[in-house]
């Protein structure tokens, strides 16, 4: 029997999808990437913001058509949307045969069999699941690059966010178990390992009573097969000197940090329940640049948060202009029911949110273009990912995370394979991508 799975949302959700695929394969199901060939279809959903919820709902409706005019016999919905709106989904969308929450992943195959027998299944409990190195897994990323989830859940309780509700409290995995999984990945050809969690810098606080990310990273660098180890989702308040020093000294650690700051105005940050201030963030960035001069910094900001004044927004633009981040993602505030921010006064109109996002993105595009122009003439180490129909190779540098950042495009007089690391001299630059030639 064939099963197809569509994974939506972030890399953390993708890791869950890989475990689902592993459970299915271990139970004798055949995995297919052709939706029309699947007897069972699964949507692993995201519900972080309104756009993500809409994408999840639309995907469910699209796949449900295979039940009407295809061979699909059961449609399952998993992930964050399932955990958050389980009963509503099953009642309002008769196309769905089963809903399974984020804490019930190990029960997936049993749920499928129940759904195939005609039962409407709702299996959503507490979101307490934490996978181990022994969990079956099918890698859904290219063979040379993989995500490694080191923790689950979140304790930060930002007022705009539903993650603590749908993913539960922060739970670190055992360090030895993480090392076992990483070693297995490396033995299978993974050379770029990207560590993810809701808050990677909190790793170890619950299990070892102290931030232990730098210790974990130091152990991972001893895996000979790994070339790059990359960090995503680092909370600024927990970025300590031990971690910064290790990044400055260890070659395998990408000089790249994703630090979601969310805003620069102290009043807005306080209403978001974010620790720190714009001034503290600026001092952290200054410390990072001093210790690691060639570091690439990525951040995200939310505009249009309740009570955000024009002065608050101008403060954010000024902060962006002064710091000159390499990469920035700008999100419009999404009013999520059940969150404290949803009940705050002075909600910002949607048109104003959009206008502010456009202004911030326009500013960052200029900054990104300027930063990329400085790379012209430099030689970068590039991980080859493929070649386009025009025969131009493309890949990523140390400063480009998978799926979220730009590409390096280059021509080569010899045949290259995905997964190779080569040196490329940058010859031209755009706002987000680089062009170059093989050295």
BELLINPE-V451621 format. One record per residue. RES is the residue in one letter. SS is DSSP state (H for helix, E for strand, C for the rest). PSI is psi as a letter, one per 20 degrees, with the letter a starting at -180 (none if undefined). NEAR is the number of other ideal C-beta (glycine too) atoms within 8 Angstrom. Layout:
res={RES,RES}
ss={SS,SS}
psi={PSI,PSI}
near={NEAR,NEAR}
This chain:
res={X,X,X,X,X,X,X,X,X,X,X,X,X,X,X,X,X,X,X,X,X,X,X,X,X,X,X,X,X,X,X,X,X,X,X,X,X,X,X,X,X,X,X,X,X,X,X,X,X,X,X,X,X,X,X,X,X,X,X,X,X,X,X,X,X,X,X,X,X,X,X,X,X,X,X,X,X,X,X,X,X,X,X,X,X,X,X,X,X,X,X,X,X,X,X,X,X,X,X,X,X,X,X,X,X,X,X,X,X,X,X,X,X,X,X,X,X,X,X,X,X,X,X,X,X,X,X,X,X,X,X,X,X,X,X,X,X,X,X,X,X,X,X,X,X,X,X,X,X,X,X,X,X,X,X,X,X,X,X,X,X,X,X,X,X,X,X,X,X,X,X,X,X,X,X,X,X,X,X,X,X,X,X,X,X,X,X,X,X,X,X,X,X,X,X,X,X,X,X,X,X,X,X,X,X,X,X,X,X,X,X,X,X,X,X,X,X,X,X,X,X,X,X,X,X,X,X,X,X,X,X,X,X,X,X,X,X,X,X,X,X,X,X,X,X,X,X,X,X,X,X,X,X,X,X,X,X,X,X,X,X,X,X,X,X,X,X,X,X,X,X,X,X,X,X,X,X,X,X,X,X,X,X,X,X,X,X,X,X,X,X,X,X,X,X,X,X,X,X,X,X,X,X,X,X,X,X,X,X,X,X,X,X,X,X,X,X,X,X,X,X,X,X,X,X,X,X,X,X,X,X,X,X,X,X,X,X,X,X,X,X,X,X,X,X,X,X,X,X,X,X,X,X,X,X,X,X,X,X,X,X,X,X,X,X,X,X,X,X,X,X,X,X,X,X,X,X,X,X,X,X,X,X,X,X,X,X,X,X,X,X,X,X,X,X,X,X,X,X,X,X,X,X,X,X,X,X,X,X,X,X,X,X,X,X,X,X,X,X,X,X,X,X,X,X,X,X,X,X,X,X,X,X,X,X,X,X,X,X}
ss={C,E,E,E,E,E,E,C,C,C,H,H,H,H,H,H,H,H,H,H,H,H,H,H,H,H,C,C,C,E,E,C,C,C,H,H,H,C,C,E,E,E,E,E,E,C,C,C,C,H,H,H,H,H,H,H,H,H,H,H,H,H,H,H,H,H,H,H,H,C,C,C,C,E,E,E,E,E,E,H,H,H,H,H,C,H,H,H,H,H,H,H,C,C,C,C,C,E,E,E,C,C,C,C,H,H,H,H,H,H,H,H,H,H,H,H,C,C,C,C,E,E,E,C,C,C,C,C,C,C,C,C,C,C,C,C,C,C,C,C,C,C,C,C,E,E,E,E,E,C,E,E,C,C,C,C,C,C,C,C,C,C,H,H,H,H,H,C,C,C,E,E,C,C,H,H,H,H,H,H,H,H,H,H,H,H,H,C,C,C,C,E,E,E,E,E,C,C,C,H,H,H,C,C,C,C,C,C,C,C,C,C,H,H,H,H,H,H,H,H,C,C,C,C,C,C,C,E,E,E,E,C,C,C,C,H,H,H,C,C,H,H,H,H,H,H,H,H,H,C,C,C,E,E,E,E,E,E,C,C,C,E,C,C,C,H,H,H,H,H,H,C,C,C,C,C,C,H,H,H,H,H,H,H,H,H,H,H,H,H,H,C,C,C,C,E,E,E,E,E,E,E,E,C,C,C,C,C,C,H,H,H,H,H,H,H,H,H,H,H,H,H,H,C,C,C,E,E,E,E,E,E,C,C,C,C,C,C,C,H,H,H,H,C,C,C,C,C,C,H,H,H,H,H,H,H,H,H,H,H,H,H,H,H,H,H,H,H,H,H,H,H,H,C,C,C,C,C,E,E,E,E,E,E,E,E,E,C,C,C,C,C,E,E,E,E,E,C,C,C,C,C,C,C,C,C,C,E,E,E,E,C,C,C,C,C,C,C,C,C,E,E,E,E,E,E,E,E,E,C,C,C,C,E,E,E,E,E,C}
psi={p,p,p,q,p,p,p,r,b,r,h,h,h,h,g,g,h,h,g,g,h,g,g,g,g,h,j,j,q,p,p,q,j,o,h,i,i,p,h,p,p,p,o,o,r,q,k,g,r,g,h,h,g,g,g,g,g,h,g,g,h,g,h,h,h,i,h,g,k,b,i,p,i,p,p,q,p,a,a,g,h,g,h,h,k,g,g,g,g,h,g,i,n,i,h,p,h,q,p,p,r,h,j,j,g,i,j,g,h,h,g,g,h,g,h,h,j,j,p,o,p,o,n,o,b,q,m,j,p,o,r,r,h,i,p,q,p,o,p,i,r,q,h,i,p,q,p,o,o,i,r,q,r,q,j,h,l,q,i,i,q,j,g,h,g,i,i,a,r,p,o,q,q,p,g,h,g,g,h,g,g,g,h,g,g,h,h,j,i,p,i,o,p,o,p,q,r,h,n,h,i,i,p,i,h,h,h,j,k,q,p,j,g,h,g,g,g,g,h,h,i,i,o,h,h,p,g,p,p,q,p,q,l,o,p,h,h,j,n,r,h,g,g,g,g,g,h,h,h,o,h,i,o,p,m,p,p,o,n,o,h,h,r,i,p,g,h,g,h,g,h,i,k,p,q,a,r,h,g,h,g,g,h,g,g,g,g,g,h,h,h,n,h,k,q,p,p,q,r,q,q,p,q,k,q,p,i,o,r,h,g,g,g,h,h,g,g,g,g,g,h,g,h,m,q,h,p,p,p,p,q,p,p,p,o,p,q,i,q,h,h,h,j,q,r,l,p,p,q,h,h,h,g,g,g,h,g,g,g,g,h,g,g,h,g,g,g,g,g,g,h,h,h,i,i,p,i,q,p,q,p,p,o,p,h,a,p,r,i,j,j,p,q,q,a,q,r,h,j,o,q,p,i,h,a,a,r,p,p,q,q,p,i,r,p,q,q,p,i,q,p,r,p,p,p,p,i,q,q,a,h,h,r,q,q,a,q,p,none}
near={6,11,15,14,13,11,10,13,13,8,11,13,14,13,13,14,12,12,13,14,13,12,14,14,11,7,7,4,12,6,12,9,4,7,11,7,8,14,9,17,15,13,16,14,15,14,14,11,8,8,7,12,11,8,10,15,9,8,12,15,10,7,13,12,9,13,9,6,4,9,8,13,7,12,16,17,15,16,17,15,14,16,15,10,8,12,7,7,13,11,6,5,10,3,8,13,8,16,15,15,13,15,12,13,14,6,9,14,10,7,14,15,8,10,15,9,6,4,6,7,11,9,11,11,8,5,13,8,10,7,10,9,8,3,9,8,9,9,10,8,8,7,8,10,12,10,11,13,11,12,14,13,13,12,9,11,8,9,11,11,12,12,10,13,9,12,13,12,8,13,11,14,13,8,11,6,10,14,10,9,11,13,9,9,12,14,7,8,9,14,13,14,15,15,13,14,13,12,14,15,13,15,13,15,13,8,8,7,5,6,12,13,12,12,9,13,15,10,9,14,11,6,9,5,9,15,8,11,14,11,15,11,11,13,13,11,7,11,13,9,5,7,13,13,10,12,13,8,5,10,3,9,11,9,10,13,12,11,12,8,10,10,15,12,13,8,8,12,14,8,12,14,9,10,3,8,7,12,7,9,13,11,8,11,10,8,9,13,9,6,9,10,5,5,11,12,13,16,12,11,15,12,15,12,14,11,12,14,6,5,7,13,12,8,11,14,11,9,12,16,9,7,9,9,11,9,11,13,9,11,11,12,14,10,8,12,5,6,10,7,14,9,4,11,5,6,7,11,6,7,6,9,13,9,8,13,13,8,9,15,9,8,11,12,9,8,13,13,11,9,10,13,8,6,11,10,5,7,7,14,8,14,16,14,9,8,7,8,3,4,6,9,12,12,14,11,12,10,9,11,12,11,4,7,10,7,10,17,11,14,8,9,4,5,4,9,6,8,10,8,8,12,9,15,11,15,7,8,11,9,7,7,10,15,11,14,8,12,7}
